[in-house]
Amino acid sequence: MTDSTALDRIAAAVEAGFERQVAFLADLVKFPSLRGNEAPLQDWFSREMATRGYAVDRYTLADVPLASHPKAAPMVEADPAASVQVVAAHRAPAPTGRSLILQGHIDVVPEGPLEMWTHPPYAAVIRDGWMYGRGAHDMKAGVACMVFAMDAIRAAGFAPAADVYIQTVTEEESTGNGALSTLLRGYRADACLIPEPTGHTITRAHTGTIWFRLRVRGVPVHVAVAQSGTNAIMSAFHLIQALQAHVGTLNEAAKQDAWYRDIPDPLKFNPGIIRGGDWASSTPAWCEVDCRIGHLPGTDPKDAMRAVERVVAEAARSDLFLANNPPEVIWTGFQTDGFVQEPGTEAERVLAAAHQAVHGAPMQERRSTAVNDTRYYGIDHGMPALCYGPKGEGAHAFDERTSIADLKLCTRTIARFIAAWCGLRPV
């Protein structure tokens, strides 16, 4: 049952519940759900879903066999037993429609210096039609959309005619193990929708990502006789330059890729954290640099990792000290596939129709130079994996913010998609 009257009632319910939705999003943003500190938010979310009548499965990454899975990534400085995942299940008593996973991550990246924010990062300040805060854009707005899309269907007097799993996961920003864990837990559906902040476009493709740490040693001496020792920070810089050149070569090759040839330099390399040395007047005896590097869809992550090892080894051989004191490459997080959601699935057709109805224009697509969780559902389990969500600005940046008006539009679109994909039954 998805007639126009039902859809009008659902749209009206989105409108009627929108003030509560904005307050719900503000509550989400006020949790500083940084890596390793997501449990308080997840416990609150579990209670919210239980109050709504869902069957709630709250578990941790220690409760699933991640260690034996080939796609699991190494967790560094995070306790699997403290990494809480939530699946809230709506189970149709006599399913007639198609089942659906709605999935969003609630982990956020560090804020950086607080004095560089206009508003405190966890205050959820609303100003001029925007909500500001770490995670407001990436991707707690999308989580609020999927929850309140389901709320609106219920408020309008309906329920999905198929099973729907509302999932909030961790580790999206570092490993992807949270999304993988839901599949290891046994949750499956006919399609998956992840409302990352895409500005109402569908993500056609995303690149893969590898995280690693360069560990370099040196010989400490007084800086007055620096020529008699070595400087581990400068040695690390030598390796970084070699990796930058490697990514330049990869981006030249990307000009021939079917999905990324029109995007300048789609593969990104980032030395993101550096630690080293003990004293300003001593040449540093050690340096560690945590890095991120991208690769194209279709590249085996193991091949991308071997390429990093090769580049580092070759650069070390060109340096007298490093040639005899080889640096280490330590794998610290993401080891992910790139993914292409090929056009033409029925799930995408239904989402495009919902978007057209709400926005009055065709749904556009994007190609992402970052990673998202759709890869697990699409590559490993053959589900249509749609990444589509609201509009915002400043992912991982100061003054991150999400558009309040677009939050409502996205909720209406997702509600309409659920109604058409799953079907409706009166309650």
C-alpha positions as CSV (number, residue, x, y, z in Angstrom):
1,M,0.0,0.0,0.0
2,T,1.8,3.2,-1.2
3,D,-1.0,5.3,-2.6
4,S,-0.8,9.1,-2.7
5,T,-3.0,9.5,0.3
6,A,-0.7,7.4,2.4
7,L,2.4,9.3,1.1
8,D,0.7,12.6,1.9
9,R,0.0,11.5,5.4
10,I,3.6,10.4,5.9
11,A,4.9,13.8,4.6
12,A,2.5,15.6,7.0
13,A,3.9,13.4,9.8
14,V,7.5,14.4,9.0
15,E,6.4,18.0,9.2
16,A,4.5,17.4,12.5
17,G,7.5,15.6,14.1
18,F,10.2,17.9,12.8
19,E,10.7,19.9,15.9
20,R,11.3,16.7,17.8
21,Q,13.6,15.5,15.1
22,V,15.8,18.6,15.4
23,A,15.9,18.2,19.2
24,F,16.8,14.5,18.7
25,L,19.7,15.5,16.4
26,A,20.9,18.1,19.0
27,D,20.9,15.3,21.6
28,L,23.0,13.2,19.3
29,V,25.5,16.0,18.6
30,K,25.9,16.7,22.4
31,F,27.5,13.3,22.9
32,P,31.3,13.5,22.2
33,S,31.3,10.1,20.6
34,L,34.9,10.0,19.7
35,R,36.7,6.8,19.0
36,G,36.5,4.6,22.2
37,N,33.9,6.8,23.8
38,E,30.8,5.9,21.7
39,A,29.1,3.8,24.4
40,P,27.2,6.5,26.2
41,L,25.5,7.6,22.9
42,Q,24.8,4.1,21.9
43,D,23.2,3.3,25.3
44,W,21.0,6.4,24.9
45,F,20.1,5.4,21.4
46,S,19.3,1.8,22.5
47,R,16.8,3.2,25.0
48,E,15.3,5.6,22.4
49,M,14.7,2.6,20.0
50,A,13.3,0.4,22.7
51,T,10.9,3.1,23.8
52,R,9.7,3.1,20.1
53,G,9.0,-0.6,20.3
54,Y,11.9,-2.0,18.3
55,A,13.6,-5.2,19.2
56,V,17.1,-3.9,20.2
57,D,20.3,-5.8,19.8
58,R,23.1,-4.0,21.7
59,Y,26.5,-5.8,21.4
60,T,30.2,-4.9,21.2
61,L,32.9,-5.7,18.7
62,A,34.2,-8.2,21.2
63,D,31.0,-10.2,20.7
64,V,31.6,-11.1,17.1
65,P,34.4,-13.1,15.4
66,L,36.2,-10.1,13.8
67,A,39.7,-11.6,14.2
68,S,39.0,-14.4,11.9
69,H,37.4,-12.3,9.1
70,P,39.6,-11.4,6.1
71,K,38.0,-8.0,5.8
72,A,38.4,-7.0,9.4
73,A,40.9,-4.1,10.0
74,P,43.3,-3.8,13.0
75,M,42.0,-1.6,15.8
76,V,44.6,0.6,17.4
77,E,44.2,2.2,20.8
78,A,40.5,1.2,20.9
79,D,39.0,-1.6,23.1
80,P,36.6,-3.9,21.1
81,A,34.7,-4.6,24.3
82,A,33.9,-0.9,24.7
83,S,32.9,-0.4,21.0
84,V,29.1,-0.7,21.2
85,Q,26.9,-1.4,18.2
86,V,23.1,-1.1,18.0
87,V,20.6,-2.8,15.7
88,A,16.9,-1.9,16.2
89,A,14.7,-4.3,14.3
90,H,11.2,-3.8,12.9
91,R,10.0,-7.2,12.0
92,A,6.9,-7.4,9.9
93,P,4.5,-10.2,11.1
94,A,3.8,-11.4,7.6
95,P,6.3,-9.8,5.2
96,T,5.1,-8.9,1.8
97,G,7.6,-6.2,0.8
98,R,11.3,-6.0,0.4
99,S,13.6,-5.8,3.5
100,L,15.9,-2.9,4.2
101,I,18.9,-2.0,6.3
102,L,19.2,1.7,7.4
103,Q,22.7,2.2,8.7
104,G,24.6,5.2,10.0
105,H,27.8,5.7,12.0
106,I,27.8,7.7,15.2
107,D,31.6,7.9,15.8
108,V,33.2,11.3,15.1
109,V,36.7,12.6,14.6
110,P,38.6,14.8,17.1
111,E,37.6,18.4,17.3
112,G,41.1,20.0,17.1
113,P,41.8,23.2,19.1
114,L,38.5,24.3,20.7
115,E,39.4,28.0,20.4
116,M,39.3,27.7,16.6
117,W,35.5,26.8,16.6
118,T,33.0,29.7,16.4
119,H,30.6,27.6,18.6
120,P,31.6,24.8,21.1
121,P,31.8,21.6,19.1
122,Y,29.3,19.7,21.2
123,A,26.8,22.5,21.9
124,A,24.6,21.8,18.8
125,V,24.1,25.6,18.3
126,I,21.4,26.5,15.7
127,R,22.0,29.7,13.8
128,D,20.7,31.0,10.5
129,G,19.2,27.6,9.5
130,W,22.3,25.5,10.4
131,M,23.1,23.3,13.3
132,Y,26.8,23.5,14.2
133,G,28.7,20.7,15.9
134,R,31.2,17.9,15.5
135,G,29.3,15.1,13.8
136,A,26.2,17.2,13.0
137,H,27.1,16.9,9.3
138,D,29.1,13.6,9.3
139,M,26.8,11.8,9.9
140,K,24.4,12.3,12.8
141,A,22.0,14.3,10.6
142,G,21.6,11.2,8.5
143,V,21.0,9.0,11.5
144,A,18.2,11.4,12.6
145,C,16.7,11.2,9.1
146,M,16.5,7.5,9.1
147,V,15.0,7.3,12.6
148,F,12.4,10.0,12.0
149,A,11.5,8.7,8.5
150,M,10.4,5.5,10.3
151,D,8.7,7.5,13.1
152,A,6.7,9.4,10.4
153,I,5.5,6.2,8.8
154,R,4.3,5.0,12.2
155,A,2.7,8.4,13.1
156,A,0.8,8.3,9.8
157,G,-0.8,5.0,10.8
158,F,1.4,2.6,8.9
159,A,4.3,0.2,9.3
160,P,6.7,-1.2,6.7
161,A,5.4,-4.4,5.2
162,A,8.9,-6.0,5.4
163,D,11.7,-6.2,8.0
164,V,13.7,-3.0,8.6
165,Y,16.9,-2.9,10.6
166,I,18.0,0.5,12.0
167,Q,21.7,0.2,12.7
168,T,24.1,2.6,14.4
169,V,27.7,1.6,14.2
170,T,31.2,2.7,15.3
171,E,34.6,2.6,13.7
172,E,33.4,4.0,10.3
173,E,36.1,6.7,10.6
174,S,38.9,4.3,11.3
175,T,38.3,0.7,10.3
176,G,34.8,-0.1,9.2
177,N,34.6,-2.9,11.7
178,G,31.3,-1.7,13.1
179,A,29.5,-2.2,9.8
180,L,31.2,-5.5,9.2
181,S,30.1,-6.6,12.7
182,T,26.4,-6.2,11.8
183,L,26.9,-8.7,8.9
184,L,28.8,-11.1,11.2
185,R,25.9,-10.8,13.6
186,G,23.7,-12.1,10.8
187,Y,21.7,-9.1,9.6
188,R,20.8,-9.2,6.0
189,A,18.3,-7.4,3.8
190,D,17.3,-6.9,0.1
191,A,18.9,-3.4,0.1
192,C,20.9,-1.1,2.3
193,L,20.6,2.7,2.6
194,I,23.4,4.7,4.4
195,P,22.4,8.4,4.7
196,E,25.9,9.9,4.7
197,P,25.8,13.6,4.0
198,T,25.8,13.6,0.2
199,G,23.7,16.7,-0.5
200,H,20.9,14.6,-1.8
201,T,23.0,12.8,-4.4
202,I,23.8,9.1,-4.7
203,T,27.4,8.0,-4.2
204,R,28.2,6.1,-7.4
205,A,31.7,5.1,-6.3
206,H,34.1,5.5,-3.5
207,T,37.9,5.0,-3.3
208,G,39.5,2.5,-1.0
209,T,41.6,3.5,2.0
210,I,44.7,2.2,3.8
211,W,46.0,3.4,7.1
212,F,49.6,2.8,8.2
213,R,52.3,4.1,10.6
214,L,55.9,4.8,9.5
215,R,58.3,4.1,12.3
216,V,61.8,5.5,11.9
217,R,64.8,5.4,14.2
218,G,67.8,7.8,14.4
219,V,71.1,8.4,16.3
220,P,70.7,11.1,19.0
221,V,73.6,13.5,19.5
222,H,73.9,17.1,20.7
223,V,72.8,19.4,17.9
224,A,76.2,21.1,18.1
225,V,77.6,18.0,16.3
226,A,74.4,17.1,14.4
227,Q,76.5,15.8,11.5
228,S,77.7,12.9,13.6
229,G,74.2,11.6,14.3
230,T,71.0,11.3,12.4
231,N,67.6,13.0,12.5
232,A,64.6,10.6,12.6
233,I,62.2,13.4,11.7
234,M,64.1,14.3,8.6
235,S,64.4,10.6,7.7
236,A,60.6,10.3,8.0
237,F,60.2,13.3,5.7
238,H,62.3,11.6,3.1
239,L,59.9,8.7,3.2
240,I,56.9,11.0,3.0
241,Q,58.2,12.6,-0.1
242,A,58.6,9.2,-1.7
243,L,55.0,8.3,-0.9
244,Q,53.8,11.7,-2.3
245,A,55.6,10.8,-5.6
246,H,54.0,7.3,-5.5
247,V,50.5,8.8,-5.2
248,G,51.3,11.2,-8.1
249,T,52.0,8.1,-10.2
250,L,48.7,6.5,-9.1
251,N,46.8,9.6,-10.0
252,E,48.3,9.6,-13.5
253,A,47.0,6.1,-13.9
254,A,43.6,7.1,-12.5
255,K,43.1,9.3,-15.6
256,Q,42.3,6.1,-17.5
257,D,39.8,4.8,-14.9
258,A,36.1,4.6,-16.0
259,W,34.8,6.2,-12.8
260,Y,37.5,8.6,-11.7
261,R,39.1,9.9,-14.9
262,D,37.2,13.2,-14.7
263,I,38.2,13.9,-11.1
264,P,41.5,15.6,-10.6
265,D,43.9,13.6,-8.3
266,P,41.2,11.4,-6.8
267,L,43.7,9.4,-4.7
268,K,44.8,11.2,-1.6
269,F,47.8,10.7,0.6
270,N,47.9,12.3,4.0
271,P,50.5,12.2,6.8
272,G,48.0,13.0,9.5
273,I,49.8,12.5,12.9
274,I,53.4,12.9,13.7
275,R,55.3,12.2,16.9
276,G,59.0,12.2,17.4
277,G,62.0,13.4,19.3
278,D,62.7,14.1,23.0
279,W,64.6,17.4,23.1
280,A,64.9,20.4,20.9
281,S,68.7,20.4,21.2
282,S,69.1,16.7,20.5
283,T,68.8,15.1,17.1
284,P,65.6,13.0,17.3
285,A,66.2,9.3,17.9
286,W,62.7,8.3,16.8
287,C,59.7,9.4,14.7
288,E,56.3,8.0,13.9
289,V,54.0,9.3,11.3
290,D,50.4,8.0,10.9
291,C,49.3,8.1,7.2
292,R,46.4,7.5,5.0
293,I,46.5,6.6,1.3
294,G,43.8,5.9,-1.2
295,H,43.4,3.5,-4.1
296,L,40.9,2.9,-6.9
297,P,37.9,0.5,-6.9
298,G,39.0,-2.8,-8.1
299,T,42.4,-2.6,-6.5
300,D,43.0,-5.4,-3.9
301,P,43.9,-3.6,-0.6
302,K,46.7,-6.1,-0.1
303,D,48.2,-5.0,-3.4
304,A,48.0,-1.3,-2.3
305,M,49.7,-2.3,1.0
306,R,52.5,-4.1,-0.8
307,A,53.0,-1.0,-3.0
308,V,53.4,1.1,0.1
309,E,56.0,-1.3,1.5
310,R,57.9,-1.3,-1.8
311,V,58.0,2.5,-2.0
312,V,59.2,2.8,1.6
313,A,61.9,0.1,1.1
314,E,63.1,1.8,-2.1
315,A,63.3,5.2,-0.5
316,A,65.2,3.7,2.5
317,R,67.8,2.1,0.2
318,S,68.5,5.6,-1.2
319,D,69.5,6.9,2.2
320,L,72.8,5.8,3.8
321,F,71.4,5.5,7.4
322,L,68.0,4.1,6.5
323,A,69.6,1.5,4.2
324,N,71.2,0.0,7.3
325,N,68.4,0.8,9.7
326,P,65.2,0.0,7.8
327,P,62.0,1.8,8.7
328,E,59.0,-0.1,9.7
329,V,55.5,0.0,8.1
330,I,52.8,-0.9,10.6
331,W,49.2,-1.3,9.5
332,T,47.0,0.6,11.9
333,G,43.4,0.8,10.6
334,F,41.6,0.9,7.3
335,Q,42.4,-1.8,4.8
336,T,39.4,-1.2,2.6
337,D,38.1,-1.9,-0.8
338,G,36.9,0.8,-3.1
339,F,33.4,0.2,-4.3
340,V,31.2,1.1,-7.3
341,Q,27.4,0.8,-7.0
342,E,26.6,0.0,-10.6
343,P,23.6,1.9,-11.9
344,G,20.4,0.0,-12.8
345,T,19.3,-1.6,-9.6
346,E,15.6,-1.5,-8.6
347,A,16.6,-0.1,-5.3
348,E,18.2,2.9,-6.9
349,R,15.2,3.4,-9.2
350,V,12.9,3.5,-6.2
351,L,15.2,6.0,-4.4
352,A,15.4,8.2,-7.6
353,A,11.6,8.3,-7.8
354,A,11.4,9.3,-4.2
355,H,14.0,12.0,-4.7
356,Q,12.2,13.3,-7.8
357,A,8.8,13.4,-5.9
358,V,10.3,15.4,-3.0
359,H,12.8,17.7,-4.9
360,G,11.1,18.0,-8.2
361,A,14.3,17.2,-10.1
362,P,16.3,14.1,-11.0
363,M,18.7,12.6,-8.5
364,Q,22.3,13.4,-9.3
365,E,25.3,11.2,-8.6
366,R,28.7,11.8,-7.1
367,R,32.0,10.0,-7.0
368,S,33.7,10.1,-3.6
369,T,37.4,10.3,-2.9
370,A,36.8,9.0,0.6
371,V,35.4,5.8,1.9
372,N,32.0,4.8,3.3
373,D,30.5,1.6,4.7
374,T,28.6,0.6,1.5
375,R,31.4,-1.6,0.4
376,Y,30.6,-4.4,2.8
377,Y,27.0,-4.7,1.7
378,G,27.7,-4.3,-2.0
379,I,30.9,-6.2,-2.5
380,D,30.7,-9.0,0.0
381,H,27.0,-9.6,0.1
382,G,25.6,-8.5,-3.2
383,M,23.1,-6.0,-1.8
384,P,22.2,-2.8,-3.6
385,A,24.1,-0.4,-1.3
386,L,22.8,3.2,-1.6
387,C,24.7,6.1,0.0
388,Y,22.3,9.1,-0.1
389,G,21.7,11.7,2.6
390,P,21.3,15.4,3.6
391,K,23.3,18.5,3.0
392,G,25.9,20.0,5.2
393,E,29.4,21.4,5.3
394,G,32.7,20.9,7.1
395,A,33.2,17.2,7.5
396,H,36.3,16.8,9.8
397,A,36.7,20.6,9.8
398,F,36.1,23.5,12.2
399,D,32.5,24.8,12.4
400,E,31.0,21.6,10.9
401,R,27.3,22.1,10.3
402,T,24.2,20.6,8.8
403,S,21.3,22.3,7.0
404,I,18.0,22.2,9.0
405,A,15.9,22.7,5.8
406,D,17.7,19.8,4.1
407,L,17.3,17.6,7.1
408,K,13.5,17.8,6.5
409,L,13.8,17.2,2.8
410,C,16.0,14.2,3.3
411,T,13.7,12.7,5.9
412,R,10.7,13.0,3.5
413,T,12.8,11.3,0.8
414,I,13.9,8.4,2.9
415,A,10.4,7.9,4.3
416,R,9.0,7.8,0.8
417,F,11.7,5.4,-0.3
418,I,10.9,3.1,2.7
419,A,7.2,3.2,1.8
420,A,7.9,2.3,-1.8
421,W,10.6,-0.3,-1.2
422,C,9.2,-2.1,1.7
423,G,5.5,-1.5,1.1
424,L,3.1,-0.3,3.8
425,R,0.6,-2.0,6.0
426,P,-1.9,-0.2,8.2
427,V,-1.5,-0.4,12.0
